């Protein structure tokens, strides 16, 4: 079956335009738990290495399967009734299988943007679902204008248009769009991130951060972004904020303005949330 562009009336996970802004649940965080692999050092700082960082509260779990700048980022979100990924960098399929998590459980993937370290694992996931004769609907959400994700979908469909047992549905998101997937509401906000090669700026990249709400619990994922008003709104009063911290403080002003958050900027942003974790740490 070919990829189709769903309309709000036809899709199970609704997209609707929403007035922009955030709200605070004000709920107590005493029941949050964090499970980390042995030797993790990146939780309160910006150094160290980790796999499988998990945060759970009142029925929703968020796991950073892997996150290193320039290599891969993949985040798994689960509740009793649904599961999806935010980004799918290289190795996502391996990471899911390593956790004994069946990829067939996924309802879809939200992409923050189209750079390879955030979407290189997409083709592998689609190929696995096809090989396993997965049926039903698999959804892909991405920022409107994200050429890279669209190109992977097109390539997969060209190869397997008539032999794919599941329905692949794609949704191009605009700033302020809201998606409902199960009991989770996902707000998409445009953030500031540019295409670049070795730090040399090329042009703006379509990029989103996401704010999830589940039974009064809020979770923010900044995606790759330089400082901007929308990322502040995403993180404000969130129960958990996953904040990219890609740059050392000693970089050019141009990189700070258009590419990523520095360590100091990430720490400052984190103080706006009830709890925060750094992701997308430097690979060196």
N, C-alpha and C positions, 0 to 999 in steps of 0.2 A: 504494500500500500504506500502511496506517495505521501510526502509531507503536506499538510494542509494548514492554512491560516485560519484558526478558529475565531469566531466572534463571541462576544460575551454571552449571547443567547444560547450558543451551542456547546460551550465548554463546561466541564465539571468543576474546574478550578477557575472561579470567576475573576475577571479583570474588570475593574471599574475605575473611573477617574475619581480622585479624592482631593478635597481641599488639603493643601500641604500643612504640616505642623505635627507636633508630637505631644504626647501626654504622659504623665507619670502614674503608675499604678499605686505606688506608695506601699506595696506589700513588703512584709518582713522577709529577709533573706536568710533566716536562720536554718532553713532546711536545704540549702544548696549544698551539694557535695562536689568535690573535684577528685578525679582519679587520674594519677599520672604514672608513667613508666619510671622505673628506677633511674636515678641519675639526672632527672630533669632539672635544669637550672634557669630556664627561660621564663618561668612563671611570673616572677616579680621584677625581672630585669630584661635585658635585651641580648643576652649572650646564652650560649649553650645550645643543645640540640634536643629535639623531642619528636616522638611519634605518639599518636593516640592520646591526646589531651581531651578529657571528657568533663563536661559540666552538666549537671542534671538538677531539675527542680520541678516538683509538682506535676509530673507527667510528661515533661518535654526534656529531651537530652540533646546536647550539641557536642559533637566530637570533631576535633581537628585531626584528621587522619594523617596529614602531613602539610607543612607550610614552610617553604624556604624561597626567598626571592630569587627569581630567575630559574628555579627548578620546578616546583609544583606547589599548588595549594588545592586542597580538597576538604570540605567540611560536610559532615553528615548530620542531618537533623532528623530526629525520630520522635514519634509519639506512639501510643498504642494503635492508632488507626492509620497512620501515614508515615512516609519516610521520603526524604529527598536530599539532594546534594546542593550545596552552594559551591560552585566551581568544580572542575574536574581536570586537574592537571595530570601530567604524565604519571602513570602508576596507580591511578585511582582504582581500576579494576583489581589490581594486585592487592591494594590496601583493603578493599572490601572483602575479598576472598580470605585474606589473612585473618580478618576479624570474624570469619565464619558468618558474614552477613551476605545473604543472597541478593545479588543485584536485581533480581526479579521483584523484590519488595519495593524498589524505588518507584515513585510516581513521576519523577522527572528531575531536572537539573535547572537551577537558576545560575546564570553566568553573570559575573560582575563586569567582565569585558573580554575581549578576544585575544589577549596575549597568550602565547603558547603555554606559559607556566600555569595558566588558569583553565585552559580548555583542550590541551593536547590529548587528554584521556577520553574525549567524547567518542571518537570513532571506535575505540576498543569496547566501550560499554555497549554501544549500539550493536556491534558485531557479536558480542557475547549474548545479548538478548535474542538476537536472531538465531544464533546457533543452538540456543536452548529452547527454541520454539515458544518463546514468550508471547502471550496474547494480551489483549487489552490495549490501553492507551498509555503512551509515554510522552511526556510534555517537556519541552525545552523553552525556557524563558531567557531572553537576552536583551541588552540595550538596543533600541532601534538604531539601525545603521551599522551593527556589528558584523562586518564582512566575514571575519574569520569563522565564526560559528555557522553562519549561513553557508559558507563554502564547504564545511565538513558535512553538513546535512545534505547538501546537493550531491557531494561525492558519494555518500553512502546510498542515496536514492538512485543514482545513476547505475551503481553496481547491482543493487538488490531491489529495485522498484517492484518487481513482480514476485519476489520470494521472501518478503518480510512479513511475518505472521502478526506483528503488532502494528497499531496505528501510531504514527509519529506526528505529533502536533506541535507546532512552534508558535511562539508568541513574542512579538517585538514590543518591548516596553518603553513607554515614555516616562519622563519625570512626573512623579505623583501617582502613577498607576498603582492600584492595589489588587493583589491576587488573594483568593481564598482557596486553600488546599487543606481539606479536612477542616479542623477547627483552628487552623493557623491562618492568620492574616499577614500577608507580606507586603510591605510598602516599599516601592522602588524609588530611590532618589538619585538624581544625576549628581555625580561627583566630578572632580577635576583631575584628569590624568591624560598624559600625552603619549603618543608613540615616540620611541627614542631608540637610538643605537649607541650603546656605551655612554649613555648619559647625554648624548647630543639630541636635542629636541627636533622632531619632525613635524608633527601636526596633532591636533586634539584627537583623542580616542573616545568613542562612545563608551561610557563607563557608569556603573551604578553601584551604590551601596544599598543594603537592605535592612529593614527593621521588621522583625517578626513579633507578633503578639499572639499569645496562647493563654487563654483563661486569666488574663490580667498580667501575665509575665511577658516582659519585653526583652528582646535580644537584638543587638545591632551588629551588623557586619559592614565594616567600612569599605571593603574592596580596596583596590589600589587608588590612592588619592593624595593630592596635595591639600593643604589647608583650604577649606571653603565653608561657607555658611551651612550648606546642606549636610555635611558630615557632622557638624556640631549638633544639628537638629536630630540626626539619626541616633547619636550616642547619648544625648541628654536624658538623664534619669533611667536609662536602660538597666535592667537587672544584670545583664551581661553585655559587654561590648568586646567584640573581637576586632582589634585595631592593628592595622598594618604599621610596622616600625622598620621600614626598609633602610633608611639613610642614617649615617652618622651625622652628628651635628656639624662637622667640618666639611660641608659640600658647598657648591656654588649656589648663589641666590636663585639662579635660574632653575636648578633642580628642585630647590625647596618650593618654588612657586608653581611648578607645573608637573612634577613627577610623583613624589612620595612624601610621606611624613618622616621627619627626623625623629630620633629617639626622644628628644626633649618635647617635641610637639605631640608625639604619641602619649607620653606620660601626662602632659597637661590635658589632653583630650580625655584620657582615661578617668581623670578626677570628676568628670561630669556624670559618669555612670556609677551605679552601686557596686559594680564589680567589673573588672576588665582583664583581658589577656592580650599579649602581643602576638601577632602572627606575621607571616611574610618577612621573617627576620633575614638579615644578610647571610648569604651562603658561605662566606669566607670565615 
